[in-house]
Structure formats: structure tokens, C-alpha cells
Amino acid sequence: METLSVKLPESLAKWLIDEANSTRRSRSDLVREALELRRQGNGRTPKKRITMAEAMADLRGTVSGPTDLSTNPKHFADFGK
């Protein structure tokens, strides 16, 4: 891994220290995560639009229920009553 020294304004440095302490993560980890989010387009200047399915991919399989909920007419039997 490369090493990088960065000068931060005092207020940002204090926030970074507080955030690292409260989340029990290193300052380096938080900075890497912020840079990675920016690179992936989740920062102020998105590079690529993603679909809702891509954005929620990590949630796939966390909810139980019928796989044909939106297509099987039997699930609509009492809908609207």
C-alpha cells in the first residue's frame, strides 16, 4: 500500500478523529472509504449511473417471501378489499 500525507483544516481533522473514535475505525480506513466512494461515483461528481438493482445488490436475499409475488395472480386474491 502507498503512504500519503495530507494536510487538513483543523475542523476536518477533529471531525475525522471523532468519527474514527466513535466508529472504532482508523482514520486511514475512513479516508480510504471516502476516496473509494468518490471513485465509484457516490461522491459529489458521479461517474456512472447505477440501477436500483445494483444499488441494492448487497440486500439481495435478506427478505423472505414468495419469489413470484408480483406475477402470480393468487397473491392478488384479496388485494384492495
C-alpha positions, 0 to 999 in steps of 0.5 A, spaced: 500 500 500 502 507 498 503 512 504 500 519 503 500 525 507 495 530 507 494 536 510 487 538 513 483 544 516 483 543 523 475 542 523 476 536 518 481 533 522 477 533 529 471 531 525 475 525 522 478 523 529 471 523 532 468 519 527 474 514 527 473 514 535 466 513 535 466 508 529 472 504 532 475 505 525 482 508 523 482 514 520 486 511 514 480 506 513 475 512 513 479 516 508 480 510 504 472 509 504 471 516 502 476 516 496 473 509 494 466 512 494 468 518 490 471 513 485 465 509 484 461 515 483 457 516 490 461 522 491 459 529 489 461 528 481 458 521 479 461 517 474 456 512 472 449 511 473 447 505 477 440 501 477 436 500 483 438 493 482 445 494 483 444 499 488 441 494 492 445 488 490 448 487 497 440 486 500 439 481 495 436 475 499 435 478 506 427 478 505 423 472 505 417 471 501 414 468 495 419 469 489 413 470 484 409 475 488 408 480 483 406 475 477 402 470 480 395 472 480 393 468 487 397 473 491 392 478 488 386 474 491 384 479 496 388 485 494 384 492 495 378 489 499 
